[in-house]
Amino acid sequence: MEEANVIPGPAVKYCREAVKDYPDTPRFKFQLGRSLWAAWKLDEGMQLFLKVEKESQYGPVYAYLADAYMNGIAGVDVDQELAISLYQIASEAGFSPAADVLAILSGEEDIQVVTQNIGMELALPQENIISNQQVAPSQPQEPKFEANKFSQPKILDALYSGNLSKLRNSDLGIANILGMKASRTLIYLNSFNAEFSGTYNFKDPTCIRIYDPAVSQIMEREMMAINFDNGGDNMAQNGLLMGFNMIMGMTNQLENGGVMSIVDDSHSLELLKQKAAADAAILLQIYAPYGGCQSQTIGRIYKNLVAYVKNRDGIASPEEKAKKIKIAEKKTVEVERRRQKALRNSAKFSCVGQFKKDNFCSCLIDGLDERNITEVEWKSLGQNFKEVLKIGKKYEGFATHLKSCRAK
């Protein structure tokens, strides 16, 4: 049965009875776990899945454990590698939904990724859905981007992912040459950008199609503006200030570190420029078989460079989109968890207001929770707890539970 068709209350009730009657049948425990998840009892369901895995290695349960580790359900830490391994175990055990998820994750199917892979179906905004587009048969699949192959992995990772806040947080600092300040990040990006221009780039002539000449001009203005509080107005005054700063800077550097301190700073910036050019060359070399500057990876990296310089939002990579989906899923689960808790707290508050007995009311709420009363019934109890007797009559064993609560 599809998760959307599970009716939580009766499903939990009948599955608990089945587990009680047939404690050695893993399938019944597994179905109870599914029902508990459908009833938003995520922690209890997770513990049951772990118990089934430990006791019997029941194949389908691995797919639900994979969901938990893929999406951070029931408070577990997200571990995508472990999740994929668990999907593989479930798939090898013959659980076909797990095989479908693996096909989606590997990009073998041109379908939309379901926000919760197997066990959970949560409504998310449409823009948070990833569409896995197949690569044209004539074009080989682009390799996974590896930022650690470059001299500035944090910068390249930010440009690739589209999470430009990472780039702003990975600033390389300010260099000081003869009293003139220079942003190392802008110097790096400016030299990196130059490798895509028609003047410099002979490695891939198609790069001229994506090159934006305004980017270099903006970065050069930004580097100049660092040295002037008024952002570059009154050029005559700024020229005098620049000359004064250079003289004072040279004097200070000579006093503090001698001639070699000036040479060292200049050399480090020149080395940074060379590394930026080398990183661009490495990038072009890696993706040359996949279209070079026309590849999706380089195209997105360069567009995000332009977006960063022009202070715009970046274009998210598939991995970054998936990360946002997971965050949205986790948030949705947590919001629902808090909402369910609020319903129970409201009912308990109503109970205490009527009976003035905290332990008694806690016992009643636990009993109602075990019987999976409906959301409408929880709301009714929150407004008037006198309804508890009427509601309790619908659920087997509640009268006995009520008596036990009175003894507390």
C-alpha positions in Angstrom: 0.0 0.0 0.0 1.2 3.5 -0.9 2.1 5.8 2.1 -0.6 8.3 1.0 -3.2 5.6 1.4 -2.3 4.7 5.0 -4.9 5.8 7.5 -2.6 6.3 10.6 -5.0 5.6 13.5 -6.5 2.2 12.4 -3.2 1.2 10.8 -1.2 1.6 14.0 -4.0 -0.1 16.1 -4.2 -3.2 13.9 -0.5 -3.4 13.3 0.2 -3.3 17.0 -2.3 -6.2 17.5 -0.6 -8.1 14.7 2.8 -7.6 16.3 1.4 -8.7 19.7 -0.1 -11.9 18.2 2.9 -12.7 15.9 6.0 -11.2 17.6 8.4 -13.2 15.5 7.1 -11.9 12.1 9.3 -9.1 10.9 6.8 -8.0 8.2 4.2 -7.0 10.9 6.8 -5.0 12.8 7.9 -3.3 9.6 4.3 -2.4 8.7 3.8 -1.0 12.2 6.9 1.2 11.6 5.4 2.5 8.4 2.1 3.2 10.2 3.9 5.1 13.0 5.7 7.3 10.4 2.4 8.0 8.7 1.1 9.0 12.2 4.2 11.3 12.6 5.5 9.1 15.4 8.9 9.3 13.7 11.2 8.5 16.6 9.1 5.4 17.6 9.0 4.3 14.0 12.7 4.7 13.6 13.5 2.7 16.7 11.2 -0.1 15.4 13.0 -0.1 12.1 16.4 -0.4 13.8 15.0 -3.3 15.9 13.7 -5.1 12.9 17.1 -4.7 11.1 19.0 -6.0 14.1 16.7 -9.0 14.7 16.0 -10.2 11.2 17.7 -8.1 8.5 14.3 -7.7 6.8 15.0 -6.3 3.3 12.4 -3.5 2.9 13.3 -2.0 6.3 16.7 -0.9 4.9 14.9 1.4 2.4 13.2 3.2 5.3 16.4 3.5 7.2 17.9 4.9 4.0 15.2 7.6 3.9 16.0 8.6 7.5 19.7 9.0 6.7 19.1 10.7 3.4 16.8 13.3 4.8 17.6 13.5 8.5 14.3 12.0 9.7 13.8 11.3 13.4 16.8 13.4 14.4 19.5 11.2 12.7 22.5 12.9 11.1 22.3 13.1 7.3 24.7 10.6 5.8 24.2 10.3 2.0 26.8 7.6 1.5 25.2 5.4 4.2 21.7 6.1 2.8 22.8 4.9 -0.7 24.3 1.7 0.8 21.1 1.0 2.6 19.0 1.6 -0.6 21.3 -0.9 -2.3 20.8 -3.5 0.4 17.0 -3.1 0.1 17.2 -3.2 -3.7 19.2 -6.4 -3.7 16.6 -7.9 -1.3 14.0 -7.3 -4.0 12.4 -4.2 -2.7 11.7 -2.4 -6.0 11.0 1.1 -4.6 14.6 1.2 -3.4 15.9 0.3 -6.9 13.8 3.2 -8.3 15.4 5.6 -5.9 18.9 4.4 -6.8 18.1 4.9 -10.5 17.0 8.5 -9.8 20.1 9.3 -7.7 22.3 7.9 -10.4 20.6 10.0 -13.1 19.5 6.9 -15.1 15.9 8.0 -15.2 14.6 11.3 -16.5 12.0 11.8 -13.8 11.5 14.1 -10.9 13.0 13.2 -7.6 10.3 12.7 -5.0 11.0 14.9 -2.0 10.8 12.1 0.5 12.2 9.1 -1.3 10.1 6.1 -0.1 8.6 6.4 3.3 7.5 10.1 3.7 5.3 12.2 1.4 5.6 15.8 2.4 4.3 18.8 0.3 7.1 21.1 -0.7 7.2 24.2 -2.9 7.4 23.2 -6.5 10.6 25.1 -7.0 12.3 22.8 -4.6 11.8 19.8 -6.9 14.9 18.7 -8.8 14.5 17.5 -12.4 17.3 15.1 -13.5 17.9 16.0 -17.1 19.5 13.3 -19.3 22.7 14.3 -21.1 22.4 14.0 -24.9 23.7 10.6 -26.0 26.5 12.2 -28.1 27.9 14.1 -25.0 29.6 12.1 -22.3 28.4 12.5 -18.7 30.4 15.3 -17.0 32.6 14.2 -14.1 31.8 15.1 -10.5 33.3 18.5 -9.6 36.2 18.2 -7.2 37.2 21.6 -5.6 40.2 20.1 -3.9 42.0 19.9 -7.3 42.4 23.7 -7.2 44.7 26.1 -5.3 41.6 27.9 -3.8 39.1 25.0 -3.2 36.7 27.2 -1.1 36.4 29.8 -3.8 35.9 27.2 -6.6 33.4 25.2 -4.4 31.4 28.4 -3.9 31.4 29.2 -7.6 30.4 25.7 -8.5 27.6 25.3 -5.9 26.1 28.8 -6.4 26.2 29.3 -2.6 28.0 32.7 -3.0 27.8 33.4 0.8 30.6 30.8 1.0 32.7 32.9 -1.3 32.1 36.0 0.8 33.0 34.1 3.9 36.2 32.6 2.4 37.9 36.0 1.8 41.6 35.7 1.5 42.2 38.9 3.3 43.7 42.3 2.3 47.2 42.8 1.0 49.1 46.0 1.6 51.6 47.1 -1.0 53.3 50.4 -0.5 50.3 51.7 1.4 47.8 50.5 -1.2 45.2 47.9 0.0 44.3 45.1 -2.3 41.7 42.3 -1.8 43.3 39.0 -2.4 40.0 37.4 -3.4 39.3 40.1 -6.1 42.9 39.7 -7.4 42.4 36.0 -7.6 39.0 36.3 -9.3 40.2 39.0 -11.7 43.1 36.8 -12.9 40.8 33.7 -13.1 38.3 35.7 -15.2 41.0 36.9 -17.6 41.6 33.3 -18.7 38.2 33.3 -20.3 38.7 36.4 -22.5 39.6 36.3 -26.1 42.8 38.1 -25.5 44.3 35.6 -23.1 42.5 32.3 -23.8 43.8 30.1 -26.5 42.9 26.8 -24.7 39.2 27.0 -25.7 38.0 29.7 -28.1 34.4 29.1 -27.2 35.0 30.8 -23.8 34.5 34.1 -25.5 30.8 33.2 -25.8 30.4 33.3 -22.0 33.1 36.0 -21.2 31.7 39.2 -19.7 34.2 42.1 -20.1 32.3 44.2 -17.5 33.3 41.8 -14.8 37.0 42.8 -14.9 36.1 46.5 -14.9 33.8 46.1 -11.9 36.5 44.2 -9.9 39.1 46.8 -10.7 36.8 49.6 -9.5 36.1 47.6 -6.4 39.8 47.2 -5.7 40.3 51.0 -6.2 37.3 51.8 -3.9 39.0 49.9 -1.1 41.6 52.7 -0.9 39.1 55.6 -0.9 36.4 56.3 1.7 34.4 58.3 -0.9 34.4 55.5 -3.4 36.5 57.2 -6.1 34.9 60.7 -6.3 37.2 63.7 -6.7 40.0 62.0 -8.7 42.5 64.8 -8.2 42.2 64.6 -4.4 42.4 60.8 -4.6 45.5 60.9 -6.7 47.3 63.0 -4.1 46.0 60.6 -1.4 47.2 57.6 -3.3 50.7 59.2 -3.7 50.8 60.1 0.0 49.7 56.5 1.0 52.3 55.0 -1.2 55.1 57.1 0.4 53.9 56.4 3.9 53.4 52.7 3.1 56.8 52.3 1.7 58.3 54.1 4.7 56.4 51.9 7.2 57.3 48.6 5.3 61.0 49.6 5.1 61.0 50.4 8.8 59.2 47.2 9.8 60.6 44.6 7.5 63.1 46.2 5.1 63.1 45.9 1.4 62.3 42.2 1.4 58.9 42.8 3.1 57.8 44.8 0.0 59.2 42.2 -2.3 57.5 39.4 -0.4 54.1 41.0 -0.5 54.4 41.8 -4.2 55.6 38.2 -4.9 52.7 36.7 -2.9 50.2 38.6 -5.0 51.9 37.7 -8.2 51.9 34.1 -7.1 48.2 34.3 -6.4 47.5 35.6 -9.9 49.5 32.7 -11.4 47.6 30.2 -9.3 44.3 31.7 -10.4 45.4 31.4 -14.1 46.5 27.8 -13.4 43.2 26.9 -11.8 41.3 28.2 -14.8 43.6 26.2 -17.1 43.0 23.0 -15.0 39.2 23.6 -15.1 39.3 23.9 -18.9 41.5 20.8 -19.2 39.2 18.7 -17.1 36.0 19.7 -18.9 37.5 19.9 -22.4 36.1 16.5 -23.4 32.6 17.6 -22.2 32.3 20.8 -24.1 34.8 23.0 -22.3 33.3 26.4 -21.7 30.0 25.1 -23.1 29.9 22.4 -20.5 27.3 22.8 -17.7 29.9 22.9 -15.0 32.1 25.6 -16.4 29.1 27.5 -17.6 27.6 27.6 -14.1 31.0 28.5 -12.5 31.4 31.4 -14.8 27.9 32.6 -14.4 28.3 32.5 -10.6 31.5 34.5 -10.9 29.6 37.1 -12.8 26.7 36.9 -10.2 29.2 37.4 -7.3 30.8 40.4 -8.9 27.5 42.0 -9.8 26.0 41.2 -6.4 23.3 38.8 -7.7 22.1 35.4 -6.5 24.0 32.4 -7.8 22.8 29.5 -9.9 22.6 26.4 -7.6 24.3 23.2 -8.6 22.3 19.9 -8.5 24.0 19.1 -5.2 23.1 22.5 -3.7 19.5 22.1 -4.8 19.4 18.6 -3.2 20.8 20.1 0.0 18.1 22.8 0.0 15.5 20.1 -0.5 16.8 18.2 2.5 16.8 21.3 4.6 13.2 22.1 3.5 12.2 18.5 4.2 13.8 18.5 7.7 12.1 21.8 8.5 8.7 20.5 7.3 9.2 17.4 9.5 10.1 19.5 12.5 7.2 22.0 12.0 4.8 19.0 11.9 6.4 17.5 15.0 6.0 20.8 16.9 2.4 21.1 15.6 1.5 17.6 16.9 3.2 18.3 20.2 1.2 21.6 20.5 -2.1 19.7 20.0 -1.2 17.4 22.9 0.0 20.2 25.1 -3.2 22.1 24.5 -5.3 19.0 25.5 -3.2 18.5 28.6 -3.6 22.2 29.6 -7.3 21.8 29.2 -7.3 18.6 31.3 -5.2 20.2 34.1 -7.6 23.2 34.1 -10.5 20.9 34.7 -9.0 18.2 37.0 -6.1 20.1 38.6 -4.0 16.9 38.5 -0.8 17.0 36.3 0.1 13.3 36.6 -3.4 12.2 36.0 -3.6 14.3 32.8 -0.2 13.2 31.6 -1.3 9.6 31.9 -4.6 10.3 30.0 -2.7 12.1 27.2 -0.3 9.2 26.8 -3.2 6.8 26.6 -4.9 8.8 23.9 -1.7 9.2 22.0 -1.2 5.4 22.1 -4.6 5.0 20.5 -3.9 7.5 17.8 -7.0 9.6 18.2 -7.7 12.0 15.2 -6.5 15.5 14.9 -10.1 16.7 15.1 -10.4 14.9 18.5 -7.2 16.5 19.8 -8.5 19.9 18.9 -11.8 19.1 20.6 -10.0 18.1 23.8 -8.0 21.3 23.7 -11.1 23.3 23.7 -13.1 21.2 26.2 -11.6 18.2 27.9 -15.0 17.0 29.1 -15.2 15.4 25.6 -12.6 12.8 26.7 -15.2 10.2 27.9 -17.1 10.5 24.7 -14.0 10.2 22.6 -12.5 7.4 24.7 -15.5 5.2 24.1 -14.4 4.8 20.5 -11.1 3.3 21.4 -10.6 -0.2 22.8 -9.0 -0.4 26.3 -9.3 3.4 27.1 -11.7 2.8 29.9 -9.2 0.5 31.6 -6.5 3.0 31.0 -8.6 5.8 32.5 -8.9 3.7 35.7 -5.2 3.2 35.9 -4.6 6.9 35.5 -7.0 7.7 38.4 -4.7 5.7 40.7 -1.8 8.1 40.0 
